[in-house]
Amino acid sequence: MKPFEKCPACGYDLVSKQVEKLLSGGGNTVSLEVPAEVCLHCGERLYAEDVVESSEEIRGKLRTHEFSLLKGLGQSFTVDEGWPNKAIQPTT
Ligand SMILES: [Zn+2]
């Protein structure tokens, strides 16, 4: 059951794939492997309604720092002020 057969943005064919989806909120990030319809032409991703609903629920949990049913996956990092390439340093 597909919500779309063609990309609504450009009209090309969509393929069913497992993709990595990153959700962030409250300074934390959740990474998920989710099924999506992906456009081979423009990269548009379409998610099933239940995936969208779960994503919203997870974003809400992140915002309120409520981590039940989520598990840790190592740590997240960014570069610090000492990193030689200034272009990729955090702006804050
Ligand atoms: Zn497209």
PDB file of the backbone (N, CA, C, O) and the ligand in Angstrom, with CONECT records:
HET     ZN  A 101       1
ATOM      1  N   MET A   1       0.839  -1.207   0.000  1.00  0.00           N
ATOM      2  CA  MET A   1       0.000   0.000   0.000  1.00  0.00           C
ATOM      3  C   MET A   1       0.868   1.249   0.000  1.00  0.00           C
ATOM      4  O   MET A   1       1.542   1.547   0.985  1.00  0.00           O
ATOM      5  N   LYS A   2       0.846   1.957  -1.084  1.00  0.00           N
ATOM      6  CA  LYS A   2       1.660   3.161  -1.170  1.00  0.00           C
ATOM      7  C   LYS A   2       0.777   4.396  -1.226  1.00  0.00           C
ATOM      8  O   LYS A   2      -0.227   4.427  -1.938  1.00  0.00           O
ATOM      9  N   PRO A   3       1.164   5.413  -0.464  1.00  0.00           N
ATOM     10  CA  PRO A   3       0.378   6.651  -0.544  1.00  0.00           C
ATOM     11  C   PRO A   3       0.580   7.359  -1.886  1.00  0.00           C
ATOM     12  O   PRO A   3      -0.319   8.037  -2.383  1.00  0.00           O
ATOM     13  N   PHE A   4       1.776   7.191  -2.465  1.00  0.00           N
ATOM     14  CA  PHE A   4       2.066   7.828  -3.745  1.00  0.00           C
ATOM     15  C   PHE A   4       2.810   6.846  -4.635  1.00  0.00           C
ATOM     16  O   PHE A   4       3.613   6.055  -4.141  1.00  0.00           O
ATOM     17  N   GLU A   5       2.563   6.881  -5.913  1.00  0.00           N
ATOM     18  CA  GLU A   5       3.341   6.084  -6.858  1.00  0.00           C
ATOM     19  C   GLU A   5       4.445   6.929  -7.475  1.00  0.00           C
ATOM     20  O   GLU A   5       5.514   6.430  -7.828  1.00  0.00           O
ATOM     21  N   LYS A   6       4.161   8.216  -7.595  1.00  0.00           N
ATOM     22  CA  LYS A   6       5.111   9.144  -8.219  1.00  0.00           C
ATOM     23  C   LYS A   6       5.446  10.248  -7.232  1.00  0.00           C
ATOM     24  O   LYS A   6       4.666  10.560  -6.332  1.00  0.00           O
ATOM     25  N   CYS A   7       6.610  10.828  -7.418  1.00  0.00           N
ATOM     26  CA  CYS A   7       7.031  11.915  -6.545  1.00  0.00           C
ATOM     27  C   CYS A   7       6.104  13.127  -6.727  1.00  0.00           C
ATOM     28  O   CYS A   7       5.921  13.610  -7.845  1.00  0.00           O
ATOM     29  N   PRO A   8       5.523  13.611  -5.624  1.00  0.00           N
ATOM     30  CA  PRO A   8       4.633  14.769  -5.749  1.00  0.00           C
ATOM     31  C   PRO A   8       5.400  16.048  -6.098  1.00  0.00           C
ATOM     32  O   PRO A   8       4.806  17.019  -6.566  1.00  0.00           O
ATOM     33  N   ALA A   9       6.710  16.051  -5.873  1.00  0.00           N
ATOM     34  CA  ALA A   9       7.502  17.246  -6.163  1.00  0.00           C
ATOM     35  C   ALA A   9       7.916  17.310  -7.632  1.00  0.00           C
ATOM     36  O   ALA A   9       7.842  18.370  -8.253  1.00  0.00           O
ATOM     37  N   CYS A  10       8.355  16.166  -8.195  1.00  0.00           N
ATOM     38  CA  CYS A  10       8.887  16.230  -9.565  1.00  0.00           C
ATOM     39  C   CYS A  10       8.289  15.202 -10.508  1.00  0.00           C
ATOM     40  O   CYS A  10       8.562  15.248 -11.708  1.00  0.00           O
ATOM     41  N   GLY A  11       7.469  14.263  -9.999  1.00  0.00           N
ATOM     42  CA  GLY A  11       6.797  13.316 -10.877  1.00  0.00           C
ATOM     43  C   GLY A  11       7.590  12.077 -11.250  1.00  0.00           C
ATOM     44  O   GLY A  11       7.110  11.246 -12.020  1.00  0.00           O
ATOM     45  N   TYR A  12       8.798  11.939 -10.716  1.00  0.00           N
ATOM     46  CA  TYR A  12       9.581  10.737 -10.996  1.00  0.00           C
ATOM     47  C   TYR A  12       9.095   9.559 -10.167  1.00  0.00           C
ATOM     48  O   TYR A  12       8.262   9.714  -9.274  1.00  0.00           O
ATOM     49  N   ASP A  13       9.635   8.355 -10.479  1.00  0.00           N
ATOM     50  CA  ASP A  13       9.245   7.163  -9.726  1.00  0.00           C
ATOM     51  C   ASP A  13       9.809   7.192  -8.315  1.00  0.00           C
ATOM     52  O   ASP A  13      10.878   7.742  -8.052  1.00  0.00           O
ATOM     53  N   LEU A  14       9.044   6.576  -7.416  1.00  0.00           N
ATOM     54  CA  LEU A  14       9.498   6.435  -6.037  1.00  0.00           C
ATOM     55  C   LEU A  14       9.913   4.995  -5.802  1.00  0.00           C
ATOM     56  O   LEU A  14       9.338   4.076  -6.386  1.00  0.00           O
ATOM     57  N   VAL A  15      10.907   4.794  -4.948  1.00  0.00           N
ATOM     58  CA  VAL A  15      11.289   3.436  -4.553  1.00  0.00           C
ATOM     59  C   VAL A  15      11.142   3.302  -3.037  1.00  0.00           C
ATOM     60  O   VAL A  15      11.361   4.255  -2.290  1.00  0.00           O
ATOM     61  N   SER A  16      10.763   2.081  -2.596  1.00  0.00           N
ATOM     62  CA  SER A  16      10.634   1.827  -1.165  1.00  0.00           C
ATOM     63  C   SER A  16      12.002   1.495  -0.597  1.00  0.00           C
ATOM     64  O   SER A  16      12.683   0.597  -1.091  1.00  0.00           O
ATOM     65  N   LYS A  17      12.402   2.214   0.435  1.00  0.00           N
ATOM     66  CA  LYS A  17      13.714   1.988   1.038  1.00  0.00           C
ATOM     67  C   LYS A  17      13.621   2.129   2.543  1.00  0.00           C
ATOM     68  O   LYS A  17      12.681   2.720   3.073  1.00  0.00           O
ATOM     69  N   GLN A  18      14.629   1.568   3.233  1.00  0.00           N
ATOM     70  CA  GLN A  18      14.820   1.874   4.644  1.00  0.00           C
ATOM     71  C   GLN A  18      15.773   3.062   4.684  1.00  0.00           C
ATOM     72  O   GLN A  18      16.852   3.013   4.093  1.00  0.00           O
ATOM     73  N   VAL A  19      15.388   4.105   5.363  1.00  0.00           N
ATOM     74  CA  VAL A  19      16.261   5.277   5.422  1.00  0.00           C
ATOM     75  C   VAL A  19      16.509   5.659   6.877  1.00  0.00           C
ATOM     76  O   VAL A  19      15.739   5.313   7.773  1.00  0.00           O
ATOM     77  N   GLU A  20      17.600   6.378   7.081  1.00  0.00           N
ATOM     78  CA  GLU A  20      17.874   6.878   8.419  1.00  0.00           C
ATOM     79  C   GLU A  20      17.183   8.218   8.575  1.00  0.00           C
ATOM     80  O   GLU A  20      17.316   9.109   7.736  1.00  0.00           O
ATOM     81  N   LYS A  21      16.440   8.341   9.665  1.00  0.00           N
ATOM     82  CA  LYS A  21      15.745   9.590   9.932  1.00  0.00           C
ATOM     83  C   LYS A  21      16.262  10.132  11.253  1.00  0.00           C
ATOM     84  O   LYS A  21      16.318   9.406  12.246  1.00  0.00           O
ATOM     85  N   LEU A  22      16.637  11.389  11.270  1.00  0.00           N
ATOM     86  CA  LEU A  22      17.129  12.025  12.484  1.00  0.00           C
ATOM     87  C   LEU A  22      16.080  12.978  13.012  1.00  0.00           C
ATOM     88  O   LEU A  22      15.549  13.820  12.288  1.00  0.00           O
ATOM     89  N   LEU A  23      15.795  12.821  14.303  1.00  0.00           N
ATOM     90  CA  LEU A  23      14.838  13.712  14.954  1.00  0.00           C
ATOM     91  C   LEU A  23      15.596  14.420  16.055  1.00  0.00           C
ATOM     92  O   LEU A  23      16.375  13.792  16.773  1.00  0.00           O
ATOM     93  N   SER A  24      15.383  15.711  16.199  1.00  0.00           N
ATOM     94  CA  SER A  24      16.072  16.381  17.288  1.00  0.00           C
ATOM     95  C   SER A  24      15.144  17.308  18.039  1.00  0.00           C
ATOM     96  O   SER A  24      14.151  17.803  17.507  1.00  0.00           O
ATOM     97  N   GLY A  25      15.494  17.525  19.281  1.00  0.00           N
ATOM     98  CA  GLY A  25      14.715  18.400  20.150  1.00  0.00           C
ATOM     99  C   GLY A  25      15.374  18.447  21.508  1.00  0.00           C
ATOM    100  O   GLY A  25      15.963  17.459  21.946  1.00  0.00           O
ATOM    101  N   GLY A  26      15.285  19.575  22.178  1.00  0.00           N
ATOM    102  CA  GLY A  26      15.823  19.684  23.524  1.00  0.00           C
ATOM    103  C   GLY A  26      17.309  19.388  23.618  1.00  0.00           C
ATOM    104  O   GLY A  26      17.797  18.991  24.676  1.00  0.00           O
ATOM    105  N   GLY A  27      18.045  19.577  22.507  1.00  0.00           N
ATOM    106  CA  GLY A  27      19.486  19.328  22.521  1.00  0.00           C
ATOM    107  C   GLY A  27      19.862  17.873  22.298  1.00  0.00           C
ATOM    108  O   GLY A  27      21.045  17.535  22.307  1.00  0.00           O
ATOM    109  N   ASN A  28      18.882  17.010  22.100  1.00  0.00           N
ATOM    110  CA  ASN A  28      19.170  15.602  21.862  1.00  0.00           C
ATOM    111  C   ASN A  28      18.664  15.161  20.493  1.00  0.00           C
ATOM    112  O   ASN A  28      17.837  15.823  19.866  1.00  0.00           O
ATOM    113  N   THR A  29      19.184  14.035  20.059  1.00  0.00           N
ATOM    114  CA  THR A  29      18.849  13.536  18.736  1.00  0.00           C
ATOM    115  C   THR A  29      18.452  12.065  18.828  1.00  0.00           C
ATOM    116  O   THR A  29      19.041  11.304  19.597  1.00  0.00           O
ATOM    117  N   VAL A  30      17.474  11.677  18.060  1.00  0.00           N
ATOM    118  CA  VAL A  30      17.104  10.278  17.938  1.00  0.00           C
ATOM    119  C   VAL A  30      17.293   9.872  16.482  1.00  0.00           C
ATOM    120  O   VAL A  30      16.867  10.570  15.562  1.00  0.00           O
ATOM    121  N   SER A  31      17.938   8.731  16.299  1.00  0.00           N
ATOM    122  CA  SER A  31      18.162   8.216  14.965  1.00  0.00           C
ATOM    123  C   SER A  31      17.302   6.973  14.770  1.00  0.00           C
ATOM    124  O   SER A  31      17.301   6.075  15.612  1.00  0.00           O
ATOM    125  N   LEU A  32      16.578   6.923  13.668  1.00  0.00           N
ATOM    126  CA  LEU A  32      15.677   5.803  13.395  1.00  0.00           C
ATOM    127  C   LEU A  32      15.926   5.257  12.002  1.00  0.00           C
ATOM    128  O   LEU A  32      16.290   5.993  11.084  1.00  0.00           O
ATOM    129  N   GLU A  33      15.724   3.944  11.858  1.00  0.00           N
ATOM    130  CA  GLU A  33      15.676   3.337  10.535  1.00  0.00           C
ATOM    131  C   GLU A  33      14.201   3.196  10.207  1.00  0.00           C
ATOM    132  O   GLU A  33      13.491   2.434  10.864  1.00  0.00           O
ATOM    133  N   VAL A  34      13.735   3.914   9.208  1.00  0.00           N
ATOM    134  CA  VAL A  34      12.309   3.856   8.898  1.00  0.00           C
ATOM    135  C   VAL A  34      12.091   3.554   7.423  1.00  0.00           C
ATOM    136  O   VAL A  34      12.932   3.878   6.585  1.00  0.00           O
ATOM    137  N   PRO A  35      10.948   2.927   7.105  1.00  0.00           N
ATOM    138  CA  PRO A  35      10.617   2.723   5.705  1.00  0.00           C
ATOM    139  C   PRO A  35      10.153   4.042   5.092  1.00  0.00           C
ATOM    140  O   PRO A  35       9.434   4.808   5.734  1.00  0.00           O
ATOM    141  N   ALA A  36      10.557   4.304   3.868  1.00  0.00           N
ATOM    142  CA  ALA A  36      10.132   5.529   3.194  1.00  0.00           C
ATOM    143  C   ALA A  36      10.041   5.271   1.704  1.00  0.00           C
ATOM    144  O   ALA A  36      10.652   4.342   1.177  1.00  0.00           O
ATOM    145  N   GLU A  37       9.273   6.105   1.042  1.00  0.00           N
ATOM    146  CA  GLU A  37       9.268   6.121  -0.414  1.00  0.00           C
ATOM    147  C   GLU A  37      10.217   7.245  -0.802  1.00  0.00           C
ATOM    148  O   GLU A  37      10.008   8.401  -0.433  1.00  0.00           O
ATOM    149  N   VAL A  38      11.263   6.898  -1.551  1.00  0.00           N
ATOM    150  CA  VAL A  38      12.283   7.890  -1.870  1.00  0.00           C
ATOM    151  C   VAL A  38      12.302   8.164  -3.367  1.00  0.00           C
ATOM    152  O   VAL A  38      12.279   7.238  -4.178  1.00  0.00           O
ATOM    153  N   CYS A  39      12.345   9.428  -3.722  1.00  0.00           N
ATOM    154  CA  CYS A  39      12.427   9.808  -5.141  1.00  0.00           C
ATOM    155  C   CYS A  39      13.869   9.712  -5.597  1.00  0.00           C
ATOM    156  O   CYS A  39      14.769  10.284  -4.981  1.00  0.00           O
ATOM    157  N   LEU A  40      14.080   8.982  -6.682  1.00  0.00           N
ATOM    158  CA  LEU A  40      15.439   8.795  -7.193  1.00  0.00           C
ATOM    159  C   LEU A  40      15.951  10.055  -7.877  1.00  0.00           C
ATOM    160  O   LEU A  40      17.153  10.214  -8.094  1.00  0.00           O
ATOM    161  N   HIS A  41      15.035  10.935  -8.210  1.00  0.00           N
ATOM    162  CA  HIS A  41      15.415  12.133  -8.958  1.00  0.00           C
ATOM    163  C   HIS A  41      15.773  13.296  -8.039  1.00  0.00           C
ATOM    164  O   HIS A  41      16.866  13.852  -8.144  1.00  0.00           O
ATOM    165  N   CYS A  42      14.867  13.670  -7.142  1.00  0.00           N
ATOM    166  CA  CYS A  42      15.100  14.855  -6.322  1.00  0.00           C
ATOM    167  C   CYS A  42      15.378  14.545  -4.861  1.00  0.00           C
ATOM    168  O   CYS A  42      15.693  15.448  -4.086  1.00  0.00           O
ATOM    169  N   GLY A  43      15.262  13.260  -4.471  1.00  0.00           N
ATOM    170  CA  GLY A  43      15.585  12.906  -3.093  1.00  0.00           C
ATOM    171  C   GLY A  43      14.449  13.119  -2.112  1.00  0.00           C
ATOM    172  O   GLY A  43      14.614  12.900  -0.912  1.00  0.00           O
ATOM    173  N   GLU A  44      13.306  13.542  -2.606  1.00  0.00           N
ATOM    174  CA  GLU A  44      12.126  13.711  -1.748  1.00  0.00           C
ATOM    175  C   GLU A  44      11.833  12.396  -1.022  1.00  0.00           C
ATOM    176  O   GLU A  44      11.903  11.317  -1.610  1.00  0.00           O
ATOM    177  N   ARG A  45      11.503  12.507   0.271  1.00  0.00           N
ATOM    178  CA  ARG A  45      11.153  11.313   1.033  1.00  0.00           C
ATOM    179  C   ARG A  45       9.722  11.425   1.521  1.00  0.00           C
ATOM    180  O   ARG A  45       9.297  12.461   2.032  1.00  0.00           O
ATOM    181  N   LEU A  46       8.995  10.344   1.353  1.00  0.00           N
ATOM    182  CA  LEU A  46       7.615  10.321   1.844  1.00  0.00           C
ATOM    183  C   LEU A  46       7.497   9.209   2.867  1.00  0.00           C
ATOM    184  O   LEU A  46       7.963   8.090   2.651  1.00  0.00           O
ATOM    185  N   TYR A  47       6.864   9.536   3.986  1.00  0.00           N
ATOM    186  CA  TYR A  47       6.730   8.562   5.055  1.00  0.00           C
ATOM    187  C   TYR A  47       5.268   8.191   5.246  1.00  0.00           C
ATOM    188  O   TYR A  47       4.363   8.990   5.008  1.00  0.00           O
ATOM    189  N   ALA A  48       5.067   6.951   5.684  1.00  0.00           N
ATOM    190  CA  ALA A  48       3.703   6.522   6.007  1.00  0.00           C
ATOM    191  C   ALA A  48       3.201   7.311   7.210  1.00  0.00           C
ATOM    192  O   ALA A  48       3.979   7.832   8.009  1.00  0.00           O
ATOM    193  N   GLU A  49       1.891   7.381   7.310  1.00  0.00           N
ATOM    194  CA  GLU A  49       1.288   8.205   8.355  1.00  0.00           C
ATOM    195  C   GLU A  49       1.709   7.771   9.763  1.00  0.00           C
ATOM    196  O   GLU A  49       1.938   8.612  10.632  1.00  0.00           O
ATOM    197  N   ASP A  50       1.812   6.454   9.983  1.00  0.00           N
ATOM    198  CA  ASP A  50       2.191   6.004  11.330  1.00  0.00           C
ATOM    199  C   ASP A  50       3.643   6.373  11.659  1.00  0.00           C
ATOM    200  O   ASP A  50       3.989   6.592  12.820  1.00  0.00           O
ATOM    201  N   VAL A  51       4.484   6.438  10.624  1.00  0.00           N
ATOM    202  CA  VAL A  51       5.875   6.861  10.846  1.00  0.00           C
ATOM    203  C   VAL A  51       5.916   8.347  11.209  1.00  0.00           C
ATOM    204  O   VAL A  51       6.666   8.761  12.094  1.00  0.00           O
ATOM    205  N   VAL A  52       5.107   9.134  10.520  1.00  0.00           N
ATOM    206  CA  VAL A  52       5.037  10.569  10.823  1.00  0.00           C
ATOM    207  C   VAL A  52       4.522  10.779  12.243  1.00  0.00           C
ATOM    208  O   VAL A  52       5.044  11.611  12.985  1.00  0.00           O
ATOM    209  N   GLU A  53       3.495  10.019  12.612  1.00  0.00           N
ATOM    210  CA  GLU A  53       2.943  10.150  13.965  1.00  0.00           C
ATOM    211  C   GLU A  53       3.967   9.786  15.031  1.00  0.00           C
ATOM    212  O   GLU A  53       4.112  10.495  16.027  1.00  0.00           O
ATOM    213  N   SER A  54       4.684   8.671  14.820  1.00  0.00           N
ATOM    214  CA  SER A  54       5.718   8.275  15.780  1.00  0.00           C
ATOM    215  C   SER A  54       6.807   9.332  15.866  1.00  0.00           C
ATOM    216  O   SER A  54       7.315   9.620  16.949  1.00  0.00           O
ATOM    217  N   SER A  55       7.163   9.908  14.728  1.00  0.00           N
ATOM    218  CA  SER A  55       8.210  10.932  14.709  1.00  0.00           C
ATOM    219  C   SER A  55       7.797  12.143  15.532  1.00  0.00           C
ATOM    220  O   SER A  55       8.602  12.696  16.281  1.00  0.00           O
ATOM    221  N   GLU A  56       6.546  12.551  15.389  1.00  0.00           N
ATOM    222  CA  GLU A  56       6.049  13.682  16.162  1.00  0.00           C
ATOM    223  C   GLU A  56       6.064  13.375  17.653  1.00  0.00           C
ATOM    224  O   GLU A  56       6.400  14.222  18.480  1.00  0.00           O
ATOM    225  N   GLU A  57       5.688  12.136  17.971  1.00  0.00           N
ATOM    226  CA  GLU A  57       5.668  11.714  19.372  1.00  0.00           C
ATOM    227  C   GLU A  57       7.084  11.746  19.959  1.00  0.00           C
ATOM    228  O   GLU A  57       7.290  12.187  21.090  1.00  0.00           O
ATOM    229  N   ILE A  58       8.050  11.272  19.172  1.00  0.00           N
ATOM    230  CA  ILE A  58       9.443  11.251  19.641  1.00  0.00           C
ATOM    231  C   ILE A  58       9.975  12.675  19.798  1.00  0.00           C
ATOM    232  O   ILE A  58      10.664  12.970  20.775  1.00  0.00           O
ATOM    233  N   ARG A  59       9.665  13.563  18.847  1.00  0.00           N
ATOM    234  CA  ARG A  59      10.099  14.964  18.982  1.00  0.00           C
ATOM    235  C   ARG A  59       9.531  15.593  20.246  1.00  0.00           C
ATOM    236  O   ARG A  59      10.214  16.346  20.941  1.00  0.00           O
ATOM    237  N   GLY A  60       8.273  15.274  20.534  1.00  0.00           N
ATOM    238  CA  GLY A  60       7.644  15.789  21.747  1.00  0.00           C
ATOM    239  C   GLY A  60       8.361  15.290  22.996  1.00  0.00           C
ATOM    240  O   GLY A  60       8.566  16.047  23.944  1.00  0.00           O
ATOM    241  N   LYS A  61       8.743  14.005  22.993  1.00  0.00           N
ATOM    242  CA  LYS A  61       9.462  13.439  24.131  1.00  0.00           C
ATOM    243  C   LYS A  61      10.817  14.117  24.282  1.00  0.00           C
ATOM    244  O   LYS A  61      11.243  14.406  25.400  1.00  0.00           O
ATOM    245  N   LEU A  62      11.492  14.370  23.177  1.00  0.00           N
ATOM    246  CA  LEU A  62      12.806  15.017  23.244  1.00  0.00           C
ATOM    247  C   LEU A  62      12.685  16.412  23.833  1.00  0.00           C
ATOM    248  O   LEU A  62      13.481  16.814  24.681  1.00  0.00           O
ATOM    249  N   ARG A  63      11.673  17.149  23.371  1.00  0.00           N
ATOM    250  CA  ARG A  63      11.479  18.524  23.864  1.00  0.00           C
ATOM    251  C   ARG A  63      11.241  18.553  25.374  1.00  0.00           C
ATOM    252  O   ARG A  63      11.684  19.473  26.062  1.00  0.00           O
ATOM    253  N   THR A  64      10.536  17.537  25.881  1.00  0.00           N
ATOM    254  CA  THR A  64      10.215  17.529  27.304  1.00  0.00           C
ATOM    255  C   THR A  64      11.187  16.668  28.107  1.00  0.00           C
ATOM    256  O   THR A  64      10.982  16.441  29.299  1.00  0.00           O
ATOM    257  N   HIS A  65      12.251  16.187  27.449  1.00  0.00           N
ATOM    258  CA  HIS A  65      13.266  15.343  28.110  1.00  0.00           C
ATOM    259  C   HIS A  65      12.612  14.144  28.799  1.00  0.00           C
ATOM    260  O   HIS A  65      12.875  13.854  29.966  1.00  0.00           O
ATOM    261  N   GLU A  66      11.775  13.475  28.059  1.00  0.00           N
ATOM    262  CA  GLU A  66      11.054  12.310  28.569  1.00  0.00           C
ATOM    263  C   GLU A  66      11.525  11.133  27.718  1.00  0.00           C
ATOM    264  O   GLU A  66      11.132  10.997  26.560  1.00  0.00           O
ATOM    265  N   PHE A  67      12.380  10.278  28.310  1.00  0.00           N
ATOM    266  CA  PHE A  67      13.099   9.311  27.481  1.00  0.00           C
ATOM    267  C   PHE A  67      12.601   7.867  27.591  1.00  0.00           C
ATOM    268  O   PHE A  67      13.311   6.942  27.196  1.00  0.00           O
ATOM    269  N   SER A  68      11.393   7.662  28.121  1.00  0.00           N
ATOM    270  CA  SER A  68      10.900   6.287  28.177  1.00  0.00           C
ATOM    271  C   SER A  68      10.697   5.766  26.760  1.00  0.00           C
ATOM    272  O   SER A  68      10.305   6.515  25.865  1.00  0.00           O
ATOM    273  N   LEU A  69      10.965   4.487  26.563  1.00  0.00           N
ATOM    274  CA  LEU A  69      10.887   3.815  25.258  1.00  0.00           C
ATOM    275  C   LEU A  69      11.930   4.294  24.265  1.00  0.00           C
ATOM    276  O   LEU A  69      11.846   3.990  23.075  1.00  0.00           O
ATOM    277  N   LEU A  70      12.923   5.050  24.754  1.00  0.00           N
ATOM    278  CA  LEU A  70      14.065   5.424  23.910  1.00  0.00           C
ATOM    279  C   LEU A  70      15.301   4.833  24.562  1.00  0.00           C
ATOM    280  O   LEU A  70      15.385   4.749  25.788  1.00  0.00           O
ATOM    281  N   LYS A  71      16.257   4.426  23.745  1.00  0.00           N
ATOM    282  CA  LYS A  71      17.489   3.913  24.345  1.00  0.00           C
ATOM    283  C   LYS A  71      18.698   4.651  23.803  1.00  0.00           C
ATOM    284  O   LYS A  71      18.706   5.135  22.672  1.00  0.00           O
ATOM    285  N   GLY A  72      19.710   4.721  24.637  1.00  0.00           N
ATOM    286  CA  GLY A  72      20.934   5.433  24.270  1.00  0.00           C
ATOM    287  C   GLY A  72      21.712   4.682  23.205  1.00  0.00           C
ATOM    288  O   GLY A  72      21.756   3.452  23.199  1.00  0.00           O
ATOM    289  N   LEU A  73      22.322   5.435  22.308  1.00  0.00           N
ATOM    290  CA  LEU A  73      23.143   4.861  21.240  1.00  0.00           C
ATOM    291  C   LEU A  73      24.481   5.594  21.243  1.00  0.00           C
ATOM    292  O   LEU A  73      24.766   6.352  20.315  1.00  0.00           O
ATOM    293  N   GLY A  74      25.287   5.388  22.243  1.00  0.00           N
ATOM    294  CA  GLY A  74      26.562   6.097  22.281  1.00  0.00           C
ATOM    295  C   GLY A  74      26.339   7.573  22.532  1.00  0.00           C
ATOM    296  O   GLY A  74      25.266   7.977  22.981  1.00  0.00           O
ATOM    297  N   GLN A  75      27.335   8.371  22.247  1.00  0.00           N
ATOM    298  CA  GLN A  75      27.252   9.798  22.514  1.00  0.00           C
ATOM    299  C   GLN A  75      27.263  10.580  21.212  1.00  0.00           C
ATOM    300  O   GLN A  75      27.695  10.084  20.172  1.00  0.00           O
ATOM    301  N   SER A  76      26.777  11.815  21.293  1.00  0.00           N
ATOM    302  CA  SER A  76      26.830  12.703  20.139  1.00  0.00           C
ATOM    303  C   SER A  76      27.911  13.747  20.377  1.00  0.00           C
ATOM    304  O   SER A  76      28.128  14.199  21.501  1.00  0.00           O
ATOM    305  N   PHE A  77      28.574  14.114  19.306  1.00  0.00           N
ATOM    306  CA  PHE A  77      29.644  15.094  19.412  1.00  0.00           C
ATOM    307  C   PHE A  77      29.529  16.140  18.322  1.00  0.00           C
ATOM    308  O   PHE A  77      28.906  15.921  17.283  1.00  0.00           O
ATOM    309  N   THR A  78      30.141  17.277  18.582  1.00  0.00           N
ATOM    310  CA  THR A  78      30.429  18.207  17.520  1.00  0.00           C
ATOM    311  C   THR A  78      31.886  18.606  17.717  1.00  0.00           C
ATOM    312  O   THR A  78      32.485  18.234  18.726  1.00  0.00           O
ATOM    313  N   VAL A  79      32.466  19.339  16.796  1.00  0.00           N
ATOM    314  CA  VAL A  79      33.872  19.721  16.971  1.00  0.00           C
ATOM    315  C   VAL A  79      33.964  20.852  17.997  1.00  0.00           C
ATOM    316  O   VAL A  79      33.010  21.612  18.165  1.00  0.00           O
ATOM    317  N   ASP A  80      35.081  20.966  18.670  1.00  0.00           N
ATOM    318  CA  ASP A  80      35.223  22.075  19.611  1.00  0.00           C
ATOM    319  C   ASP A  80      35.994  23.234  18.970  1.00  0.00           C
ATOM    320  O   ASP A  80      36.383  23.182  17.804  1.00  0.00           O
ATOM    321  N   GLU A  81      36.200  24.285  19.781  1.00  0.00           N
ATOM    322  CA  GLU A  81      36.774  25.542  19.265  1.00  0.00           C
ATOM    323  C   GLU A  81      38.175  25.365  18.708  1.00  0.00           C
ATOM    324  O   GLU A  81      38.655  26.204  17.945  1.00  0.00           O
ATOM    325  N   GLY A  82      38.845  24.256  19.094  1.00  0.00           N
ATOM    326  CA  GLY A  82      40.213  24.041  18.653  1.00  0.00           C
ATOM    327  C   GLY A  82      40.329  23.453  17.256  1.00  0.00           C
ATOM    328  O   GLY A  82      41.423  23.375  16.697  1.00  0.00           O
ATOM    329  N   TRP A  83      39.193  23.038  16.693  1.00  0.00           N
ATOM    330  CA  TRP A  83      39.255  22.371  15.376  1.00  0.00           C
ATOM    331  C   TRP A  83      39.792  23.346  14.334  1.00  0.00           C
ATOM    332  O   TRP A  83      39.309  24.475  14.240  1.00  0.00           O
ATOM    333  N   PRO A  84      40.789  22.925  13.546  1.00  0.00           N
ATOM    334  CA  PRO A  84      41.452  23.857  12.631  1.00  0.00           C
ATOM    335  C   PRO A  84      40.562  24.419  11.516  1.00  0.00           C
ATOM    336  O   PRO A  84      40.777  25.552  11.085  1.00  0.00           O
ATOM    337  N   ASN A  85      39.601  23.683  11.053  1.00  0.00           N
ATOM    338  CA  ASN A  85      38.745  24.197   9.986  1.00  0.00           C
ATOM    339  C   ASN A  85      37.600  25.003  10.601  1.00  0.00           C
ATOM    340  O   ASN A  85      36.622  24.435  11.086  1.00  0.00           O
ATOM    341  N   LYS A  86      37.731  26.320  10.577  1.00  0.00           N
ATOM    342  CA  LYS A  86      36.744  27.199  11.203  1.00  0.00           C
ATOM    343  C   LYS A  86      35.360  27.063  10.556  1.00  0.00           C
ATOM    344  O   LYS A  86      34.344  27.351  11.188  1.00  0.00           O
ATOM    345  N   ALA A  87      35.331  26.627   9.305  1.00  0.00           N
ATOM    346  CA  ALA A  87      34.066  26.553   8.580  1.00  0.00           C
ATOM    347  C   ALA A  87      33.088  25.559   9.202  1.00  0.00           C
ATOM    348  O   ALA A  87      31.875  25.706   9.050  1.00  0.00           O
ATOM    349  N   ILE A  88      33.607  24.551   9.899  1.00  0.00           N
ATOM    350  CA  ILE A  88      32.696  23.540  10.452  1.00  0.00           C
ATOM    351  C   ILE A  88      32.513  23.684  11.956  1.00  0.00           C
ATOM    352  O   ILE A  88      31.907  22.819  12.587  1.00  0.00           O
ATOM    353  N   GLN A  89      33.023  24.750  12.533  1.00  0.00           N
ATOM    354  CA  GLN A  89      32.837  24.948  13.974  1.00  0.00           C
ATOM    355  C   GLN A  89      31.408  25.383  14.277  1.00  0.00           C
ATOM    356  O   GLN A  89      30.743  25.997  13.443  1.00  0.00           O
ATOM    357  N   PRO A  90      30.943  25.054  15.488  1.00  0.00           N
ATOM    358  CA  PRO A  90      29.609  25.520  15.866  1.00  0.00           C
ATOM    359  C   PRO A  90      29.554  27.043  15.900  1.00  0.00           C
ATOM    360  O   PRO A  90      30.536  27.701  16.245  1.00  0.00           O
ATOM    361  N   THR A  91      28.423  27.586  15.546  1.00  0.00           N
ATOM    362  CA  THR A  91      28.318  29.053  15.423  1.00  0.00           C
ATOM    363  C   THR A  91      27.978  29.720  16.756  1.00  0.00           C
ATOM    364  O   THR A  91      28.061  30.942  16.876  1.00  0.00           O
ATOM    365  N   THR A  92      27.595  28.922  17.758  1.00  0.00           N
ATOM    366  CA  THR A  92      27.220  29.554  19.028  1.00  0.00           C
ATOM    367  C   THR A  92      28.406  29.595  19.981  1.00  0.00           C
ATOM    368  O   THR A  92      28.281  30.091  21.101  1.00  0.00           O
TER     369      THR A  92
HETATM  370 ZN    ZN A 101      11.184  13.937  -6.943  1.00  0.00          ZN2+
END
